[in-house]
Amino acid sequence: MSESKYNPFTNAQIQFDKVAEILNLEPGMRELLRQPMREMHFTIPVKMDDGSTKVFKAYRSRHNDARGPGKGGIRFHPDETADDVRALSMWMTWKCAVVDIPLGGGKGGIVCDPNVLSPREMESLCRGYIRGLYTQVGPNADVPAPDVGSKPQHMLWMLDEYETITGAHYPGMITGKPVGMGGSLGRTEATGYGVVYTLVEALKAAGTDITKTSASIQGFGNVAEYAARLYTELGGKVTAVSCWNNTDKKAYTFKNKDGLDIQKLVDIKDASGSIDKEKAESLGCEILDGDSWLSQDVDILMPCALHNQITPDNFGVISRSVKFIAEGANGPTTPDCDDLIKDRNIFMLPDFLCNAGGVTCSYFEQVQCNMNYFWDRTEVLNKLEYAMTKAFKAVYEVSKEKNLYMRDAAYVIAINRVAEAVRLRGWA
Ligand code: NAD
């Protein structure tokens, strides 16, 4: 999914290098932490329903596991690249470290379009992924999860293949499984809720009353939907949502200046997070072009869809009313835009802090699987809110103490924790 101008892996390295300099990290440590420690590239042959054989490219990257087993999702996308997977595995290392869970960073991907594969072909692909990778993954090595395009059923097929090969039950080998089959209650809403838990703390720190705020959101998939739900439950007003339209093959922004009815929008969206234009019009939405979500007169922007969405080229369209950016997506802001955001004094909630609710809940899923005892939804969400709030407060404190931009403060905490684990293990 990389675009030529902004390669996510280059972006991840630029962000790392900047903070490695602030921390004066030793050269060997820098070299170790600015690239994945282990990477697998392999192919998966699948017998298609029409009798032909199709070969799919697959990746898994483990960026760093000094603090614990690798952890990170598997993306199913036709434009997936090795560099996407590398960058995302690196961000996972920082994400797990900033919320202080004992896991490292991993990520996987299969170059495929899950929307055009039959269930039987998908099952074959998922099982093939594990056959290619089973020596490298496992509850104590590297723990996959769902990501863009992959779903709980896919995780269960992968778990079943792993358990068939190894001959025992290892429910902590993969997370994001269906509830009742080792999945955790609260995982579906965890990332979006986590975005809002950190946003609530940022609003408190800035002395802003959430009930007097409005927000514009890019995306209406898993992260965006649950962020919108909780934000509106707490009294905020979502006035614009942008998402992909499967019929026209382009994005639209759906706007209602008095506030969108989130439940009604959820009722008309399809499984991929796409909203039909005519149905949205019948709900009283104004239909604008896909990029318009960025230029709305709101207090809060929540990019919750894609990477490389806020750049120096479009920064100028952001309204002066915007005071907070909550990055639900991974890498939505390019590194060359951070100074512009900082200069405008916008409160940045950086991706690997803001969207860490998902991995935190995945960690809870592993803990519950290992105990073979499952918590109720309230217990999961209370623990999640506690973890996210604690992580926000630690980052905010460092940003105030050292007069750092929030993204840099989050990196200072995460890199210090990982570097310390690397030193204690004697790796560098
Ligand atoms: P999703 O597939 O459920 O939803 C993606 C949404 O983006 C859909 O509504 C789609 O219509 C929209 N979209 C696609 N192209 C668009 C465009 N050009 N303009 C506007 N909208 C567009 O994905 P998700 O799980 O919600 O993930 C979104 C982002 O959050 C990704 O960057 C992902 O890596 C990140 N993330 C997800 C989780 C998680 O738990 N789901 C955790 C951490 C980070």
Residues whose N, C-alpha, C, O or C-beta is under 5 A from the ligand:
A	BS01	NAD	V148 G149 T191 Q218 G219 F220 G221 N222 V223 A224 S242 C243 W244 A251 S272 G273 S274 G290 C304 A305 L306 G328 A329 N330 N355 G358
